[in-house]
Amino acid sequence: MHVSVALLAALPLLSTVSAATAATKEKFKAIAKRNNGLIKLNSASYDELVDGPRDYSVTVLLTAMGAQYKCSPCQQFDPEHALVAKQWSKHAESDDHFFGVLDFEDGQAIYQRFGLSSAPTFQLYMPSTGPRASSEKGPSSMDFSRAGFKAESLAQHLQNSANLPLKFQRPVDKVKLFTLGGSLAAIAILGITAWPFFKIFLTRTYIWSFTTIIVILLMTSGYMWNQIRNPPYLNVDRSGRVSYVAGGYSNQLGAETHIVSAIYGCLALSAYTLAHTIPKLRDPIRQRLAVYVWTGISIVMMGVLMNLFGLKQGGYPFRFF
């Protein structure tokens, strides 16, 4: 009898708590609806959103968007986070999860509470009641160093960690689409207008030969390595001395590609001249003089190339001078 009386006495309190929880949920649901799924928080509303019994999960992006903080990751992740929140706001189960954003300017007390000294930080609070309820009291976080800052990675994280039926599809960038369409139209108009000139370019073998030779020289001189590794063009030490060649065979500067391709070009031109051009000369004196000159050029450029190899690797044994 005493137990029944105690239960009856507790019913109004339980009803009050349930009503307060429902009111809090409706409040944040309305805010999210007005702001494309995002809830801008401060220290007080942060506690209101994540504390107490909840049948919904919450993620909070703790960021620092002020220009004075120079937080490049914050600037990079903020629009991606907004895209995911916007798509989730249109989902049938959107009231099962809320996306909050807490800027450092508005939530310094929260930053101090968690001992945070960097941003962004992405927190996930699981529901305390309902079918997705979790026994964890505190938030879990997303590892940006592994997941990156793309919306697709965030959506995948929420699918795996929060059991949300979230399938992100990146919206079509209308500006890029319009720009691409305009560019293609301009290219088509230019192609039609300038076709006589393009025809000359496409049908002249010497133009294709010259272009092919340039591409071959660049590719055999480390151009693709530069594109992949993006090394500096040159090095300047503390004394101001400029270096155009990096030591070691596993390193390279951008200038080396141009230097090596120029050397290769001179050697190729020498070989072509000696093999094809000079034999066609009818004057024996000019022919002999040309042989001497172009053979000398070949020897000098080969020596320069060997010296370059010696600069890169001190143990390189060959050299002409």
C-alpha positions in Angstrom: 0.0 0.0 0.0 2.8 2.4 0.9 4.6 1.5 -2.4 1.5 2.3 -4.4 1.1 5.7 -2.6 4.7 6.5 -3.4 4.3 5.7 -7.0 1.1 7.8 -7.2 3.0 10.7 -5.6 5.8 10.4 -8.1 3.5 10.4 -11.2 3.1 14.2 -11.3 6.8 14.7 -11.0 7.5 12.2 -13.9 4.8 13.9 -16.0 6.4 17.3 -15.3 9.9 16.0 -16.4 8.4 14.4 -19.5 6.6 17.6 -20.4 9.8 19.6 -19.9 11.8 17.3 -22.1 9.1 17.4 -24.8 9.1 21.2 -24.6 12.9 21.4 -24.9 12.8 19.1 -27.9 10.1 21.2 -29.6 12.0 24.3 -28.9 15.2 23.1 -30.6 13.3 21.5 -33.4 11.8 24.9 -34.3 15.2 26.5 -34.1 16.7 23.9 -36.4 13.8 24.2 -38.9 14.4 28.0 -39.2 18.2 27.6 -39.7 18.5 24.7 -42.2 19.0 22.1 -39.5 21.6 24.1 -37.5 21.2 25.3 -33.9 23.6 28.1 -32.9 24.5 27.6 -29.2 26.0 29.5 -26.3 27.2 28.1 -23.0 23.7 28.0 -21.5 21.8 26.6 -24.5 24.6 24.0 -24.9 23.8 22.6 -21.5 20.1 22.8 -22.1 20.5 20.8 -25.4 22.7 18.0 -24.1 21.7 17.6 -20.4 18.7 15.8 -18.9 16.9 12.8 -20.3 16.8 12.8 -24.1 15.3 10.5 -26.7 17.3 12.2 -29.4 21.1 12.4 -30.1 23.0 15.6 -30.4 26.2 16.6 -32.2 27.9 19.8 -31.4 30.6 21.4 -33.5 32.9 23.5 -31.3 34.6 25.9 -33.7 36.3 29.3 -33.8 35.2 31.2 -36.9 36.5 34.6 -35.9 39.1 36.0 -38.3 41.4 36.7 -35.4 41.8 33.0 -34.7 42.9 32.1 -38.2 41.5 28.6 -37.9 41.7 27.2 -41.4 40.3 23.8 -40.5 37.3 25.6 -38.9 36.7 27.5 -42.1 37.1 24.3 -44.2 34.7 22.1 -42.1 32.0 24.6 -41.3 30.3 24.6 -44.8 30.6 20.8 -45.0 29.0 20.4 -41.6 26.2 22.8 -42.7 25.5 20.7 -45.8 25.0 17.5 -43.7 22.8 19.4 -41.2 20.6 20.8 -44.1 20.1 17.4 -45.7 19.2 15.8 -42.3 16.7 18.6 -41.6 14.7 17.3 -44.6 14.7 13.7 -43.3 11.6 12.1 -41.9 13.4 11.3 -38.7 15.0 14.7 -38.3 13.8 15.2 -34.7 15.8 12.1 -33.7 19.1 14.1 -34.0 20.1 17.8 -33.7 23.1 19.6 -35.1 24.5 22.3 -32.8 27.3 24.8 -33.4 29.2 26.4 -30.5 31.6 29.2 -31.4 34.5 30.0 -29.1 33.2 33.5 -28.7 29.9 32.3 -27.4 31.0 29.3 -25.4 34.3 29.9 -23.7 33.0 28.3 -20.5 32.4 25.0 -22.4 35.8 25.1 -23.9 37.3 25.6 -20.4 35.1 22.7 -19.0 36.5 20.2 -21.5 40.0 21.7 -21.5 40.0 22.4 -25.2 42.8 24.5 -26.6 42.2 23.9 -30.3 39.4 23.7 -32.8 37.4 22.3 -34.4 36.1 19.6 -32.1 33.1 17.5 -33.1 31.1 16.0 -30.1 28.4 13.3 -30.3 25.9 12.8 -27.4 23.8 9.6 -27.8 20.2 9.5 -26.4 19.7 8.6 -22.8 16.3 7.1 -23.4 14.6 5.3 -26.3 15.7 2.6 -28.8 19.1 4.2 -29.5 19.8 4.9 -25.8 23.4 4.6 -24.6 24.9 4.3 -21.2 27.7 6.7 -22.0 27.3 10.0 -20.1 29.9 12.1 -21.9 30.4 12.9 -25.5 32.5 10.9 -28.1 34.5 12.8 -30.7 35.4 12.5 -34.3 39.0 12.1 -35.3 39.6 14.7 -38.1 43.1 13.5 -38.7 41.6 10.2 -40.0 38.2 11.2 -41.3 39.1 14.5 -42.9 36.8 17.5 -43.2 34.4 16.4 -46.0 30.7 16.1 -45.6 30.8 12.5 -46.8 33.1 11.5 -44.0 30.9 13.2 -41.4 27.8 11.5 -42.7 29.6 8.1 -42.6 30.7 8.8 -39.0 27.2 9.5 -37.9 25.9 6.4 -39.6 28.4 4.2 -37.8 28.5 6.0 -34.4 25.0 7.3 -34.0 23.0 4.7 -36.0 21.4 7.5 -38.1 19.9 6.6 -41.5 21.9 9.4 -43.1 22.9 9.0 -46.7 24.6 12.2 -47.9 24.4 13.3 -51.5 26.4 16.4 -52.4 24.2 18.9 -54.0 24.9 20.1 -57.5 27.0 23.3 -57.5 24.9 25.5 -59.7 27.6 28.2 -60.0 30.1 25.6 -61.2 27.5 24.0 -63.5 26.8 27.4 -65.0 30.5 28.2 -65.3 31.1 24.9 -67.0 28.3 25.4 -69.5 29.4 28.9 -70.3 33.0 27.7 -70.8 31.9 24.9 -73.1 29.8 27.3 -75.1 32.7 29.7 -75.4 35.1 26.9 -76.4 32.6 25.8 -79.1 32.2 29.3 -80.5 35.9 29.8 -80.4 36.5 26.5 -82.1 34.0 27.3 -84.9 35.5 30.8 -85.4 39.1 29.8 -85.2 38.9 26.5 -87.0 41.1 27.6 -89.9 43.9 28.3 -87.5 43.3 25.1 -85.5 43.4 23.2 -88.7 46.9 24.5 -89.5 48.0 23.4 -86.0 46.5 20.0 -86.2 47.8 19.1 -89.7 51.4 20.4 -89.5 53.8 17.6 -88.5 56.6 19.9 -87.5 54.3 21.5 -84.8 53.4 18.0 -83.4 57.0 17.0 -83.5 58.2 20.0 -81.6 55.4 19.6 -79.0 56.2 15.9 -78.6 59.9 16.6 -78.1 59.1 19.2 -75.4 56.8 16.8 -73.6 59.4 14.0 -73.7 62.2 16.2 -72.4 60.0 17.5 -69.5 58.8 14.0 -68.6 62.2 12.4 -68.6 63.5 15.3 -66.5 61.2 14.8 -63.5 58.2 17.0 -64.4 55.7 14.4 -63.0 57.7 14.0 -59.8 57.3 17.8 -59.3 53.6 17.6 -59.9 53.2 14.8 -57.3 55.6 16.0 -54.6 55.3 19.8 -55.3 58.9 20.7 -54.2 60.1 24.3 -54.0 61.6 25.7 -57.2 64.9 26.6 -55.4 66.4 26.7 -52.0 67.8 29.8 -50.2 69.9 29.1 -47.1 70.3 31.5 -44.1 73.3 33.2 -45.7 71.2 34.0 -48.8 73.0 31.4 -51.0 70.7 30.0 -53.7 70.7 26.3 -54.6 69.1 25.0 -57.8 70.0 21.4 -57.2 68.9 19.2 -54.2 71.4 16.7 -52.8 70.5 13.0 -53.1 68.7 11.0 -55.7 65.4 11.0 -53.8 65.1 14.8 -53.7 64.6 17.3 -56.4 64.0 21.0 -56.9 61.7 22.5 -59.5 64.6 24.2 -61.2 66.3 20.9 -61.8 63.6 19.8 -64.3 64.4 22.9 -66.4 68.1 22.4 -66.1 68.1 18.7 -66.9 65.6 19.1 -69.8 67.8 21.8 -71.3 70.8 19.5 -71.1 68.9 16.6 -72.6 67.6 18.9 -75.4 71.2 20.0 -76.3 72.4 16.4 -76.4 69.4 15.3 -78.5 69.9 18.2 -80.9 73.6 17.3 -81.2 72.9 13.7 -82.0 70.2 14.6 -84.6 72.5 17.1 -86.2 75.5 14.7 -86.4 73.3 11.9 -87.7 71.0 13.7 -90.2 71.9 17.3 -90.9 75.7 17.2 -91.3 75.8 14.3 -93.8 73.7 16.4 -96.2 76.3 19.2 -96.3 78.1 19.1 -99.7 81.0 21.4 -98.7 83.6 19.1 -97.0 85.1 22.0 -95.0 81.8 23.1 -93.6 80.9 19.4 -92.9 84.2 18.8 -91.0 83.8 22.0 -89.1 80.2 21.2 -88.1 81.3 17.7 -86.9 83.9 19.3 -84.7 81.5 21.9 -83.3 78.6 19.5 -82.6 80.9 16.8 -81.2 82.4 19.4 -78.9 78.9 20.5 -77.8 77.9 16.9 -77.1 81.1 16.4 -74.9 80.6 19.6 -73.0 76.9 18.9 -72.3 77.6 15.3 -71.3 80.3 16.7 -68.9 77.8 19.2 -67.4 75.3 16.4 -66.9 77.9 14.2 -65.2 78.8 17.2 -62.9 75.2 17.6 -62.1 75.0 13.9 -61.1 78.1 14.5 -58.9 76.3 17.5 -57.2 73.4 15.3 -56.3 75.5 12.3 -55.2 79.1 13.0 -54.0 80.1 9.4 -54.8 79.3 9.6 -58.5 82.5 8.4 -60.1 82.3 9.7 -63.7 83.2 13.1 -65.1 84.9 14.7 -68.1 86.2 17.9 -66.5 
